[in-house]
Amino acid sequence: MRSFSVLLVGLSIIWSGVNAQSSKKEGQPREKKELRIKLNEDGSHYVKGTFLNQIWLRYTQSNPGSEVYGTPDGHILDIGLRRTRIQLFGQLIDKVFFYTQFGQNNLSYRSARKQGIFFLDAIGEYKVLKEYLSIGAGLTGWNGLSRYSSPSIGSILSMDAPLYQQATNDVNDQFVRKYSLYAKGQLGKLDYRLAVSKPMSIENSTVQETDVGENAVFASGPGFAQYHGYFKYMFWDKESNTTPYQAGSYLGAKRIFNIGAGFMTQKDAMWYHAVNGTDTLRSNLRLFAVDLFYENPIDESKGNAVTAYAAFQNSDYGKNYIRNIGPMNPATGTNANGTFNGAGNAFPTIGTGDTFYGQLAYLFRRDLLDGCGTLQPYFSGQYSKFDRLSDPMVMYDAGVNWLINGNQAKLTFSYQSRPVFTENTADNYVSSDRKGMAVMQFQIAL
């Protein structure tokens, strides 16, 4: 850890001496500053470092029965670090690329203290044939299924990424990263990624017990390989595939229209009890998704743009599988008044069934706020028809990004509305109420 800190300090000193000042002309895009070291004259061999911190100031209407260490609390105010990341990556020679990422997620007032950073990514990659084929391996986010199965967190459009697309997050992976062998490349306008992964042990999962019940959960014990891939056709500008993480918005810098499709499958990934209550049955994990991403500058001289995203996902996690997710959950448990949602800000996010998701945003002209940046209002929503729930799950989120210097300094104000599900007298889970969560996020990125 100490040697890594010394390295960052050294890189910072070099960066201050080798990078030019950013452009400050009125009405012109600001040049993005980089922490980058050239390893050869033309800069094709390089090492680059980045840093990101997302700070949440939040008010949460807690789910019914929520408690904080045994004390009921229906309205929780908190501050936390949603994501803190450090990246170090580069092209060492013509065909060899490395990528590492360190960091933490979800550090709040209820987290264990003095936590250390950990590896999110650590891969080596070899370019086999120009841009057509590269092969790599390691702990990586080169995932299949859909665009935001590997989101670029610095450019997330809404308050948070669509978490349902992170299909196995922290169940048999590590914050969507998997131990994988992958192939990726671009064949003209077609961008592809394919991977085979060794699932992480369910016994070490922090989000699921190993017990078997009447409804499917991820099976413990040695797991079969997981296969996944994602393909997108880029009708307009090409997107970079240097890293696996895909942008939520280019802030009008690109003209993008992509159609994508992906999958994820794993043999006997799930298990549940048969009707007799004693026999254990297995079922395969089968997920399929299609999506569309669109960003179009309206007037390049002004910098305004429209961004839109739409996705459909069919998910087969086995019999009645469902998972409640509450990002950086501010509550610790529930009492007798608890509902199907569980504690805090959790709601049914992932499950067997069909999900539709969409985002829409408008970016105002550059320097709308007279040298203090511009605004990007947005709306996003998720509609899921899960087998286990009688009513659809409908979540929506609306807000505005204040882009002080693009995504390098960004302030987001957001409100999310989520459903609360309860069990009625007919033993059906129905949507009986709604709760809200207001978040102010401050993002600093280099």
Salt bridges, closest charged atoms under 4 A:
GLU34 OE1 - ARG36 NH1 3.83
GLU34 OE2 - LYS48 NZ 2.90
ASP78 OD2 - ARG58 NH2 2.81
ASP94 OD1 - HIS45 NE2 2.66
ASP121 OD1 - ARG177 NE 3.16
GLU125 OE2 - LYS184 NZ 3.22
ASP160 OD2 - ARG82 NH2 2.75
ASP160 OD1 - ARG83 NH2 2.62
ASP173 OD2 - LYS178 NZ 3.42
GLU239 OE2 - ARG147 NH2 2.60
GLU239 OE1 - LYS232 NZ 2.81
ASP316 OD2 - ARG286 NH2 3.30
ASP367 OD1 - ARG30 NH1 3.55
ASP433 OD2 - LYS435 NZ 3.89
